[in-house]
Amino acid sequence: MDCQHKHDGCVKCGEDAANRGITCCAECDTDCAARCTWALLMKTKSVLNSADAPREDKPTQLPDNIDLMTPPSTFDYSQIDAETAGYLRQKETIIGGYMHRTRFDVGQELKEAQERLAKHRYGCFGKWVASLGIKESTAYELINYHGLILRHAEKRELIEKVPYTLAREIAKPSADPELTQRVLDGDITSHKDYQELLRQKTKLEQELKARPTVAPADYEVVSKAAARVGIMEKRVATLEASEEKLAEMETAISSLQEKRSDLASQINASLALGPFIADTEELIKRLAPAKYSKPLSEIRTNEPMKENLLTLVGSVRAWCDEIDELLNNIKRVEVIDV
């Protein structure tokens, strides 16, 4: 017979449910359950309503708008015998595996549906999930749970082992990062421990915020000492900078002193030329009228006299150049002294 609960997106329902002669959403095999979200939801309803019933039985009728993903309350296994407790714990593990796969898969489907509605700016996501029998708050919890596993894919096995109430807490966008990491590290394994640590941390943070800031008795002394230390540090920095500048100035002065010494040597050497200068001046006086005398014409035709005169003129010119340089050096020395 055809699948009486055929639903859009159920791959198996439309393929071979009729050939197998079963009601797909009531009796899905593992392969079908992995491919059909609607069938997996229905099977989860069946398991939750009759945990000890054979999985081949059809589910009992559930009321509308039941919270499919809310896990049952904590069960006290001490009230039953050990063998039965072990049997139920096995069932708990099997059911938990179904629940985790269901939460992840349904969270993915809900997220895709939410994004599609948001893209078209439809504000009916809450009404739509309510029509599926899922509370809007539960829908967002499933979306967060799906996102938690995607963000920590390497920790998926650990996340699926912890109680869903704990996984649901760390999946919230507002979850405490530090405590979330401790859960992922395996340090926190129960929702009760998480809540207690969160309560202690929140209380401590509130106490720290409420604690008045009281200045110590020696606050003024310490403050002034700190100010003095700051002033001294600035002075030390200034002195260090001054010492560097002083070293640079000493180097420059040493270089100038060397130059001055060289100039003084040149001046002394020039002063030794005093007698030569006097003789040269006398020679110049004697040669001055020569330009007006007839011997100049003889010099033009007398090659030896001409060479001697050129040599004399060159010597006089060189002497004049040295005197000019000496005078310039004397002026520079005067400027340095100033």
C-alpha positions as CSV (number, residue, x, y, z in Angstrom):
1,M,0.0,0.0,0.0
2,D,1.0,3.6,-0.5
3,C,2.6,5.5,2.4
4,Q,-0.3,7.1,4.3
5,H,2.0,9.8,5.7
6,K,3.8,10.7,2.5
7,H,5.6,14.0,3.0
8,D,7.6,16.3,0.7
9,G,11.3,15.5,1.0
10,C,10.8,11.9,2.0
11,V,12.8,10.0,-0.6
12,K,11.9,6.5,0.4
13,C,8.2,7.1,0.7
14,G,7.7,7.5,-3.1
15,E,10.1,4.7,-4.1
16,D,9.3,1.3,-2.6
17,A,7.0,1.7,0.4
18,A,4.1,0.2,-1.6
19,N,6.2,-2.7,-2.8
20,R,7.3,-3.5,0.8
21,G,3.7,-3.4,1.9
22,I,4.4,-1.2,4.9
23,T,3.5,2.2,6.2
24,C,6.8,4.1,5.7
25,C,6.6,6.6,8.4
26,A,5.6,4.0,11.0
27,E,8.1,1.3,10.1
28,C,11.2,2.8,8.4
29,D,14.4,0.8,8.2
30,T,17.8,2.4,9.0
31,D,18.5,3.4,5.5
32,C,15.1,5.1,5.1
33,A,15.4,6.8,8.4
34,A,18.7,8.3,7.5
35,R,17.2,9.7,4.3
36,C,13.7,10.7,5.4
37,T,13.6,13.4,8.0
38,W,9.8,13.2,8.4
39,A,10.0,9.4,9.0
40,L,12.8,9.9,11.6
41,L,10.6,12.4,13.5
42,M,7.7,10.0,13.5
43,K,9.9,7.2,14.7
44,T,11.3,9.3,17.5
45,K,7.7,10.0,18.7
46,S,7.1,6.3,18.7
47,V,10.3,5.5,20.8
48,L,9.6,8.3,23.3
49,N,6.0,7.1,23.9
50,S,6.9,3.5,24.2
51,A,10.5,2.9,25.1
52,D,10.2,-0.7,26.0
53,A,7.9,-1.6,23.1
54,P,9.4,-3.5,20.0
55,R,10.4,-1.1,17.3
56,E,8.1,-2.9,14.8
57,D,5.0,-1.7,16.7
58,K,3.1,1.2,15.4
59,P,3.3,4.4,17.4
60,T,0.5,5.5,19.6
61,Q,-1.3,8.7,18.8
62,L,0.4,11.8,20.2
63,P,-1.2,15.2,20.9
64,D,-0.5,18.1,18.6
65,N,2.3,20.7,19.4
66,I,4.3,18.3,21.6
67,D,7.9,19.2,22.1
68,L,9.6,16.4,20.2
69,M,13.1,17.3,21.1
70,T,12.8,17.7,24.9
71,P,14.5,14.8,26.6
72,P,12.7,12.9,29.4
73,S,13.5,13.8,33.0
74,T,16.3,12.1,34.9
75,F,15.3,8.5,35.8
76,D,16.3,6.9,39.1
77,Y,17.7,3.5,38.2
78,S,18.1,2.5,41.8
79,Q,14.4,1.7,42.1
80,I,14.7,-1.3,39.7
81,D,16.9,-4.4,39.6
82,A,20.3,-4.3,38.1
83,E,19.4,-6.5,35.0
84,T,16.5,-4.3,34.1
85,A,18.5,-1.2,34.7
86,G,21.2,-2.4,32.3
87,Y,18.6,-3.3,29.7
88,L,17.0,0.2,30.0
89,R,20.5,1.9,29.8
90,Q,21.1,0.1,26.5
91,K,17.7,1.4,25.3
92,E,18.7,4.8,26.5
93,T,21.9,4.7,24.5
94,I,20.0,3.6,21.3
95,I,17.4,6.2,21.8
96,G,20.0,8.8,22.5
97,G,21.7,8.0,19.2
98,Y,18.4,8.4,17.3
99,M,17.8,11.7,19.2
100,H,21.2,13.1,18.4
101,R,20.9,12.3,14.7
102,T,17.4,13.6,14.7
103,R,18.4,16.9,16.3
104,F,21.3,17.5,13.9
105,D,19.3,16.6,10.8
106,V,16.2,18.5,11.8
107,G,18.3,21.5,12.9
108,Q,19.8,21.6,9.4
109,E,16.3,21.4,7.8
110,L,15.0,24.1,10.1
111,K,18.0,26.4,9.4
112,E,17.5,26.0,5.6
113,A,13.8,26.8,6.0
114,Q,14.5,29.8,8.2
115,E,17.0,31.2,5.8
116,R,14.6,30.7,2.9
117,L,11.8,32.5,4.7
118,A,14.2,35.3,5.9
119,K,15.5,35.7,2.3
120,H,11.9,36.5,1.2
121,R,11.2,38.5,4.3
122,Y,8.4,36.3,5.5
123,G,7.7,36.5,9.2
124,C,6.0,33.2,9.6
125,F,8.8,30.8,10.7
126,G,7.3,30.4,14.1
127,K,3.8,29.6,12.8
128,W,5.3,27.2,10.3
129,V,7.3,25.1,12.8
130,A,4.2,25.1,15.1
131,S,2.3,23.5,12.3
132,L,4.8,20.7,12.5
133,G,4.2,20.2,16.2
134,I,7.5,21.9,17.2
135,K,7.7,24.9,19.5
136,E,9.5,27.9,18.1
137,S,11.9,28.0,21.0
138,T,12.7,24.3,20.4
139,A,13.3,25.0,16.7
140,Y,15.9,27.6,17.5
141,E,17.5,25.2,20.0
142,L,17.8,22.6,17.2
143,I,19.3,25.2,14.8
144,N,21.8,26.2,17.5
145,Y,22.6,22.5,18.2
146,H,23.2,21.9,14.5
147,G,25.5,25.0,14.4
148,L,27.4,23.7,17.5
149,I,28.3,20.5,15.8
150,L,29.3,22.2,12.6
151,R,31.6,24.6,14.5
152,H,33.2,21.7,16.5
153,A,33.0,18.8,14.1
154,E,36.1,17.2,15.7
155,K,34.2,17.1,19.0
156,R,30.9,15.7,17.5
157,E,31.3,12.3,19.3
158,L,31.8,14.0,22.6
159,I,28.9,16.4,22.1
160,E,26.5,13.5,21.2
161,K,27.6,11.7,24.4
162,V,26.8,14.5,26.9
163,P,23.2,15.1,28.0
164,Y,21.2,17.1,25.5
165,T,20.4,19.6,28.2
166,L,24.1,20.4,28.5
167,A,24.7,20.4,24.7
168,R,21.7,22.8,24.4
169,E,23.3,25.2,26.9
170,I,26.7,25.4,25.2
171,A,24.9,25.7,21.8
172,K,23.3,29.0,22.8
173,P,24.9,32.1,21.2
174,S,25.0,33.6,24.7
175,A,26.8,30.6,26.2
176,D,29.8,31.3,28.4
177,P,33.0,30.7,26.2
178,E,35.1,29.4,29.1
179,L,32.5,26.9,30.4
180,T,31.8,25.8,26.8
181,Q,35.4,25.0,26.2
182,R,35.5,23.0,29.5
183,V,32.5,20.9,28.2
184,L,34.3,20.3,24.9
185,D,37.5,19.3,26.8
186,G,35.5,16.8,28.8
187,D,35.9,18.6,32.2
188,I,32.1,19.2,32.6
189,T,29.9,16.2,31.8
190,S,26.5,17.1,33.3
191,H,24.0,20.0,33.0
192,K,23.9,20.2,36.8
193,D,27.6,20.8,37.1
194,Y,27.5,23.3,34.3
195,Q,24.7,25.3,35.9
196,E,26.5,25.3,39.3
197,L,29.7,26.5,37.8
198,L,27.9,29.1,35.8
199,R,26.1,30.3,39.0
200,Q,29.4,30.5,40.9
201,K,31.1,32.4,38.1
202,T,28.2,34.8,37.7
203,K,28.0,35.4,41.4
204,L,31.8,36.1,41.5
205,E,31.6,38.6,38.6
206,Q,28.7,40.4,40.3
207,E,30.6,40.6,43.6
208,L,33.6,42.0,41.8
209,K,31.5,44.6,40.0
210,A,29.8,45.6,43.3
211,R,33.0,45.7,45.3
212,P,33.8,49.4,46.0
213,T,37.2,50.6,45.0
214,V,38.8,51.8,48.3
215,A,42.1,53.7,48.1
216,P,44.8,52.4,50.5
217,A,45.8,54.5,53.5
218,D,49.2,55.3,52.0
219,Y,47.7,56.1,48.6
220,E,48.7,59.7,48.7
221,V,52.3,58.8,49.7
222,V,52.5,56.2,46.9
223,S,51.0,58.6,44.4
224,K,53.5,61.3,45.2
225,A,56.4,58.8,45.2
226,A,55.2,57.6,41.8
227,A,55.1,61.2,40.5
228,R,58.7,61.8,41.8
229,V,59.9,58.7,40.1
230,G,58.3,59.8,36.9
231,I,60.1,63.2,37.2
232,M,63.4,61.5,37.9
233,E,63.0,59.2,35.0
234,K,62.5,62.2,32.7
235,R,65.5,63.9,34.2
236,V,67.7,60.8,33.6
237,A,66.5,60.6,30.0
238,T,67.3,64.3,29.6
239,L,70.8,63.8,31.1
240,E,71.5,60.8,28.9
241,A,70.5,62.9,25.8
242,S,72.7,65.8,27.0
243,E,75.6,63.4,27.5
244,E,75.3,62.2,23.9
245,K,75.2,65.8,22.7
246,L,78.2,66.7,24.9
247,A,80.2,63.8,23.4
248,E,79.3,65.0,19.9
249,M,80.4,68.5,20.8
250,E,83.7,67.3,22.3
251,T,84.4,65.4,19.1
252,A,83.7,68.5,17.0
253,I,85.9,70.7,19.2
254,S,88.7,68.1,19.0
255,S,88.4,68.2,15.2
256,L,88.5,72.0,15.2
257,Q,91.5,72.1,17.4
258,E,93.4,69.9,15.1
259,K,92.5,72.2,12.2
260,R,93.6,75.2,14.2
261,S,96.9,73.5,15.0
262,D,97.5,72.9,11.3
263,L,96.6,76.5,10.5
264,A,99.0,77.8,13.2
265,S,101.8,75.7,11.8
266,Q,101.1,77.2,8.4
267,I,101.1,80.7,9.9
268,N,104.4,80.2,11.6
269,A,105.9,78.9,8.4
270,S,104.6,82.0,6.6
271,L,106.0,84.3,9.2
272,A,109.4,82.8,8.6
273,L,109.2,84.2,5.2
274,G,109.4,87.8,6.6
275,P,112.9,88.5,5.3
276,F,112.1,87.0,1.9
277,I,109.0,89.2,1.8
278,A,111.1,92.3,2.5
279,D,113.6,91.4,-0.2
280,T,110.8,90.7,-2.6
281,E,109.2,94.1,-1.9
282,E,112.6,95.7,-2.6
283,L,112.9,93.8,-5.8
284,I,109.5,94.9,-6.9
285,K,110.4,98.5,-6.2
286,R,113.4,98.1,-8.4
287,L,111.6,96.4,-11.1
288,A,108.7,98.8,-11.2
289,P,110.4,101.3,-13.5
290,A,111.6,98.6,-15.7
291,K,108.4,98.5,-17.7
292,Y,109.1,102.0,-18.9
293,S,112.8,101.4,-19.8
294,K,114.4,100.4,-23.0
295,P,115.8,97.1,-21.6
296,L,112.4,95.6,-22.1
297,S,112.9,95.8,-25.8
298,E,116.3,94.0,-25.4
299,I,114.6,91.3,-23.2
300,R,112.2,90.5,-26.0
301,T,115.0,89.7,-28.3
302,N,117.3,88.2,-25.7
303,E,116.1,84.7,-25.0
304,P,118.1,83.9,-21.9
305,M,117.1,87.2,-20.3
306,K,113.5,86.5,-21.2
307,E,113.6,83.1,-19.5
308,N,115.1,84.5,-16.4
309,L,112.5,87.2,-16.2
310,L,109.6,84.7,-16.7
311,T,111.0,82.6,-13.9
312,L,111.2,85.6,-11.6
313,V,107.7,86.6,-12.4
314,G,106.4,83.0,-11.7
315,S,108.2,83.0,-8.4
316,V,106.6,86.4,-7.4
317,R,103.2,85.1,-8.5
318,A,103.5,81.9,-6.5
319,W,104.6,83.9,-3.5
320,C,101.6,86.2,-3.8
321,D,99.3,83.2,-4.0
322,E,100.8,81.8,-0.8
323,I,100.3,85.1,1.0
324,D,96.7,85.2,-0.1
325,E,96.0,81.7,1.3
326,L,97.8,82.6,4.5
327,L,95.6,85.7,5.0
328,N,92.5,83.6,4.4
329,N,93.6,81.1,7.0
330,I,94.2,83.8,9.5
331,K,90.7,85.1,9.0
332,R,89.2,81.6,9.5
333,V,91.2,81.2,12.8
334,E,89.8,84.5,14.0
335,V,86.3,83.3,13.3
336,I,86.9,80.0,15.3
337,D,88.3,82.0,18.2
338,V,85.1,84.1,18.3
